[in-house]
């Protein structure tokens, strides 16, 4: 989209930023064939307007420093969880749930495998798991269960999984603990209130960990001014003329962000707006290349709510979440010989694999 004509100093600055971003992403499992390097990051950033490129690199670097969960982070946190003596009685009395639907990713299974591998090296720690295919008799042996996953964005996946589990095994008089490595505060609230309502009369005790073990993001409406997700301010962008259903990308009245308070993700108002605007503009460019983009596909990430998208700011080494802005993950590194205008319009920083692949 853009050709660069920077001076030597700017070029050196940009190369340094690209190197640092590539270093953070070095363990990303879906890296390009040549690996994460400066050239890869440079190819990604070149798609933005030239005047914004260094700024976007600076902002992306700070974002990833604060928000990227590496494999080592996973390993270290699992070790801390297993090593905490207060958790041992819970482990001995509980079954971990491996109940993620097959077409909804493998994050839970992968995390439990990591947990099981580390537990094998510890004396007195046995990890028991239940799956969707477990027998009713096996589930009935426990009155305590643990639902653990890596990152919770909207909470919908966990809500559906846990609801299925309770209803399928017709559970009552049990305790269900719910925890994530990374989570969002509205998701925690939604899970707690919705599950309590659904399980009324079953005498089920829900213990939902309010914060993630590694990352927690504020995204509740009442705290929108200090929200830690991409949440473009009111009237922050005019919708492109090509959009046929503007209601899809228009937030409901009263749900727009109207003020700003600094936080660990967005330190000042001007930078926040400029970064959000650039990512939103890129996202709309991507959507324009699709003939019929799905209503949940938004510039700032997947969302079922009207507006510009979820705006996720948590990334993992496994697979870039689709709740983050499209500009980070849309597209493919290499063409396979089959023309695809929608995919080939953008080169991703962190290509992702969809759930159904």
Secondary structure, DSSP 8 states (H G I E B T S, - for coil): -------HHHHHHHHHHHHHHHHHTTT-TT--TT-S-HHHHHHHHTTS-GGGHHHHHHHHHHHHHHHEE-HHHHHHHHHHHHH-HHHHHHHHH-EEEE---GGG-SHHHHHHHHHHHHHTTSTT----EEETT--HHHHTT-SEEEEEEEE-SSSHHHHHHHHHHHHHTT--S-EEEEEEEEEEHHHHHHHHHHHHHHTTTS--EEEE-SS-SSEEE---GGGGGG-SS---BTT-S---TT-S-GGGGS--TT-SB------SS--SHHHHHHHHHHHHHHHHHHHHTSTT--TT--TTS--SSSSS---B--EESS---TTB-HHHH-S-SS--SS--HHHHT---SS----TT-
